[in-house]
Amino acid sequence: MNRLMLASELGKRVVVTLGGEAVAQIKDTVFDAGAGRITGFTLSGRGLLAGPLKKSLPFSAVHAVGPAAVMIPSETVLEDRDAVVGSRDAGHGQVIGVPVLTGEGTEVGTVRDMVIEAGADGRVVGFEIAANENLDPHKRRVFIPRGQTLAVSGQAVVVPVRASHFVADDLPSFDAQVEAFRADAGRAVPDTRTAGEGDLA
């Protein structure tokens, strides 16, 4: 599995071509809620006084995401801002802070960040959430899988009831939980529990 990262980690990361030229820095992450993936980034110039750029970076054009920079083949892969942002109203900022519900209506926390699977499609595999007492009596920040079929919108994130059984305390251990959640999806039977029943204590 590819390395997991938080969407917030990408903010202000430098965009560098394979030829070594720093051409921009990441400003905002564009999230397509319907597709469940990061579609690209808006950009700003480099330096304290630099403003937003008219060009943006589609995620499909990213060569690699490193610890210090986002690598692209060349500056020619940048596209007009509207082509990347489009008319979507489900940007990164509108997901942060919304409640997280199970498929049966139990609220389990609030979104703090999105967990991205680094790769060509920018898939969002889960969320960092501020858990409430329905999920964790200590109300910690935890990681929960997203699932593949339930909704993400500006009003709520809905995850499968069984996702509460694959919660992790940190990003490295969440990697294994995402794999286990995916494996379990192939064996899962329809979940008929009442809301909250069997959620982690």
C-alpha positions in Angstrom: 0.0 0.0 0.0 1.2 3.5 -0.7 2.1 5.8 2.1 -0.7 7.7 3.8 -0.6 11.4 4.5 -2.8 14.2 5.8 -4.2 16.7 3.4 -3.0 19.5 5.8 0.6 18.3 5.4 0.5 19.4 1.8 -0.2 23.1 2.5 2.6 25.4 1.6 4.7 22.5 0.2 6.9 23.7 -2.7 6.1 22.5 -6.2 9.3 21.5 -8.0 9.9 20.3 -11.5 12.1 17.2 -12.2 14.6 19.7 -13.6 14.9 21.2 -10.1 13.0 24.5 -10.7 10.7 25.6 -7.9 7.7 27.0 -9.7 5.0 27.5 -6.9 3.8 26.3 -3.6 0.6 24.5 -2.6 -2.2 26.9 -1.4 -5.4 24.8 -1.1 -6.4 21.2 -1.6 -9.3 20.5 -3.9 -11.5 17.6 -2.8 -14.2 16.0 -5.0 -16.6 14.6 -2.4 -18.5 12.5 -5.0 -15.4 10.8 -6.2 -13.8 10.6 -2.8 -10.5 11.9 -3.9 -8.2 14.9 -4.1 -8.4 16.3 -7.6 -5.7 18.9 -7.4 -4.3 22.0 -5.7 -4.6 25.7 -6.1 -1.2 27.4 -6.1 0.5 30.5 -4.9 3.8 32.1 -5.8 6.8 31.7 -3.6 7.8 34.3 -1.0 6.0 36.3 1.7 4.4 38.8 -0.7 3.4 36.3 -3.4 -0.3 35.9 -4.2 -2.5 33.2 -5.7 -1.5 32.0 -9.2 -3.9 31.7 -12.1 -2.6 28.2 -12.7 -3.4 25.1 -10.6 -2.0 21.6 -10.4 -4.2 18.6 -11.2 -3.4 15.6 -8.9 -3.1 13.4 -12.0 -0.1 15.5 -13.1 1.9 15.0 -9.8 5.0 12.8 -10.3 5.7 12.3 -6.6 4.9 13.7 -3.2 8.0 14.0 -1.1 8.5 15.1 2.5 9.6 18.6 1.4 8.1 19.1 -2.1 5.5 18.0 -4.6 7.4 16.9 -7.8 6.0 17.5 -11.3 7.5 16.6 -14.7 7.5 20.2 -15.8 5.7 23.5 -15.5 3.7 22.6 -18.7 1.4 20.2 -16.6 -0.1 23.2 -14.8 -3.7 24.0 -15.9 -6.0 27.0 -15.6 -7.4 27.3 -12.1 -11.0 26.8 -13.2 -10.1 23.5 -14.9 -8.9 22.1 -11.6 -11.3 23.8 -9.2 -14.3 23.8 -11.5 -17.7 24.5 -10.0 -17.3 22.1 -7.2 -18.5 23.3 -3.8 -16.9 20.5 -1.8 -13.4 21.9 -1.2 -11.1 20.8 1.6 -12.1 23.6 3.9 -15.8 22.6 3.8 -15.1 19.1 5.0 -13.1 20.1 8.0 -15.2 20.6 11.1 -18.3 18.7 9.8 -19.8 15.9 12.0 -19.0 12.3 11.3 -22.0 9.9 11.3 -22.3 6.2 11.0 -24.6 4.8 8.3 -27.2 4.3 11.0 -27.2 7.9 12.3 -24.9 7.8 15.3 -22.6 10.8 15.5 -19.0 9.7 16.4 -17.0 12.9 16.1 -15.9 15.8 13.9 -13.6 15.9 10.9 -10.1 17.4 11.7 -8.3 16.3 8.5 -8.4 14.0 5.5 -6.1 11.0 5.0 -4.8 10.6 1.5 -3.4 7.5 -0.1 -0.5 8.9 -2.1 -0.7 7.7 -5.7 -2.0 8.7 -9.1 -5.6 9.1 -8.1 -5.3 10.9 -4.8 -7.9 8.7 -3.0 -9.2 9.8 0.4 -9.1 6.6 2.5 -10.2 8.1 5.8 -10.4 11.0 8.2 -8.7 12.2 11.3 -11.5 13.0 13.7 -12.1 14.5 17.1 -14.0 11.6 18.5 -16.9 12.0 20.9 -18.1 9.7 23.7 -20.0 7.4 21.2 -16.7 6.3 19.8 -14.1 7.0 22.5 -14.8 7.9 26.1 -11.6 9.8 26.2 -12.6 11.9 23.2 -9.2 11.6 21.5 -8.2 12.5 18.0 -8.4 9.2 16.1 -8.3 8.0 12.5 -11.4 6.2 10.9 -11.8 4.6 7.4 -14.0 6.4 4.9 -15.6 3.5 3.2 -16.4 3.5 -0.5 -20.1 4.0 -0.8 -21.4 6.4 1.8 -21.7 10.2 1.6 -19.3 13.0 2.1 -20.7 16.5 1.9 -20.4 20.0 3.4 -22.9 19.0 6.0 -21.7 15.6 7.2 -19.4 12.7 6.6 -21.1 9.3 6.7 -19.1 6.1 7.3 -20.1 2.5 7.5 -21.0 1.3 11.1 -18.2 -1.3 10.9 -15.7 1.5 10.3 -15.7 2.1 14.0 -14.0 -1.3 14.5 -10.9 -0.1 12.4 -10.0 3.1 14.3 -6.3 3.9 14.9 -4.6 6.3 17.3 -1.9 7.4 14.8 -1.3 7.5 11.0 1.3 4.7 10.9 -1.0 2.2 12.6 -3.9 3.5 10.5 -2.2 2.1 7.4 -2.7 -1.4 8.6 -6.3 -0.7 9.7 -7.2 0.6 6.2 -5.9 -2.7 4.8 -7.9 -4.7 7.3 -11.0 -2.6 6.7 -10.7 -3.3 2.9 -10.2 -7.0 3.5 -13.3 -7.1 5.8 -15.4 -5.3 3.2 -15.2 -8.4 1.0 -16.5 -10.6 3.8 -19.0 -8.1 5.3 -22.7 -9.0 5.5 -25.4 -6.3 5.8 -25.1 -4.7 9.2 -28.4 -4.7 11.1 -27.2 -3.4 14.5 -28.9 -0.4 16.0 -27.0 2.9 15.9 -24.2 2.9 18.4 -24.4 -0.8 19.2 -20.9 -2.4 19.2 -19.1 0.9 18.7 -15.7 1.1 20.3 -15.5 2.0 23.9 
